[in-house]
Amino acid sequence: MDLQKVKEVFLVFFKLGFIAFGGPAAHIALMEKEVVEKRKWMTQQYFLDMVGATNLVPGPNSTQMTMHCGHVRAGWMGLIAGGVGFIFPAVIFTLILAILYGEYGEVPAIAPFFYGIKPAVVGIILNATYKLSKKAVKTKLLAVLGAISLGLSLYGMDEFLVIIGLGAIGALVFNFANNSSIKSFLPIVGAKTLFLTNTSIFWVFFKTAMVLFGSGYVLIAYMDAELVEKLGWLTKPQLLDAIAMGQFTPGPVLTTATFVGYQLNGISGAIYASLGMFLPSFFLVGLLVKIIPWLRKSKALSYFLDSVNVAAVGIMAAVTFKIGLDVGTDWKAWTLMALSIVVAFQFPKISSIWVIVGGALMGYGLMMI
C-alpha cells in the first residue's frame, strides 16, 4: 500500500468536497478535469466507463465516482480515502447548519453568497459533457441513443429507467448484429424500520440508499414518503428546510440525511443517518471496481456498457440544459453563465476552483447592484 498515494487521493477529494456545488453532473465534471486532465490517473474512456457503471447501482453517483477514482489511484485504501474525503466537508457544513437551525428555528439567510455559483458551474458541466460525448459517441447508433437519452431526460423520465432501458436496447441491437448474447443483474436490498433510535435512523437511511437510483434529488421523494407520510418523524416544512440545506452546501446532496438525523436525535442522529446513507456505496463500489474490467473483456457486455455510457452523457447534457434554464431570465445570472462557458472552453487550464470562487464573488457583487 502506497500511503503517499492514499494521502493524495484524500486531499484531492477533500478539496473537491469544499467546492462541489451544483449536483452530481457538476461533481463529475469537476472530477473529470481533476483526475483525467490534470493528474492523468486514468484514461477518459475508463472514466466514462465508471460514470456509466455507477448509474447501474443505487446510491449517490458522484460520491461513488470519488471511490472509483480513489481505487484506480491507490487501491482499496484509496477507495475509502476518496469517499471519506469527499463526503466529510459536506457532512460538517450540513451539521453546522443543522445546529444553527435547531438553535434559531430557521434557515440562515446565506443565499446571496451562492447566487453566482450555479451559473458558474454550467460552463464546467457543459465542457465535461462535450469531452465525454466525443468518447462515448463511437457509432451512429450510439449517437442516436445519446439523443434519445437527452430527449427522455428532458421529458422527465426516471434516470435509472433511461440508463438501463437504453443500455439493454443498445446491447440487443449490437449483439443481434454480431450474433451474441448478454446478461445483466442489479442487486436491490431492503431493510425493516424499527423504533425511533439511532439504530432505526440508520436503517431508514440505509434502506433508502439501497434503492436510491438516479440523482441525489430523488432522495426528496423517498424522504417525503418515508419520514413525513409513513413515520411522521418530520413535518413537510422541516423537510423543505432540510432540502434547502442540501442545496446550500457543497458535495453530495444526500448530506440532507445529516441535517434530518440531527433534527431527529442530535449529533448522534446526524452521524447514524450519514452512515446509513453513505456506507452502502463503499460496498457497492467495491463490487463495481471488479466488474468494469470484466465488462470490457466481454465483447457482448462491452456493447451494453457503451450504450449505458452514451445514455449517461445524454443525461448530463439534459442536466446542463435544465440548470441553464433554472438560472432564470436575470441578465446578471446569464452573464455569469456565459462567462463560465467561455472560460471553460477557451481557457481549459484555469482550475475549476477559480471558476467557482470567481462566480461566487462576482455573483455576490452583482447582487449588491
C-alpha angles and dihedrals in degrees: 000000000000105000091189091061091045089053090048091052092049094049094046094053093037086059092047089049089065096051104029099115125150105054135275097317091054091046092052091048090053091049093049091055094044104043103026106033102027106029102023093218090152143354121274089245093057091046089052090050089054092050090053095045095051089058089063096063132056122258139061106327099204093047090050088052090059088055092048092050091046091053092051091053103038111006124237095340088051089054090056094041093051094051096043093045092053098042099043100071093047092048092050093047091048093046091053090051090046091054091049090048091050090049100045103021097231143077112266114249096247100130095108090064091058099041094105099039100079094051090046095056093053091077092048093051093043092052093048092047091052093051094046091047090058088059097039099048099072098146139021090255091055088050089054091048090050091051091048090050090052092049095046092047092051088048088057103250116158110273095226092053090050093050098045094037096052090040090057093044093049092047093050093049095046093042093047088054089051097037095239138119141233140205130192138174138190124202115222117182131182137197134204120244115235127181131323096276131113088270093054091046089053093050095047091056093038090055090048092049091053094057099033107116122171128022125346090256089074085072089076093066092046093050093047092052096042108032101030108028103028107029101021092219093134137030119230092251089054090050091050090051090050090052090050090055090053089055095050097050126074123239128038118001087222090080081088080090089065091055093048093046091054092051090051101046113353124245095341091050090052091051095048093045091050092048091049092050099046107026095078091058092063091057095042093050089047087062095042096054087063095044101051097066089046091053091053093048092056111073092205095049091043088066089055091051092048090053092047090049095053090046089053090052089050089054091049089053090051091049090051090051092048093049089050091052091044089060085076131208097304108128091214093059092043090051091053091047092050091049092050091052092050092048093046094052102031100036105033093161092066108103118248087232091068092045090056096040090047091049091050093049094044090045092052090049093050090049088060092056 
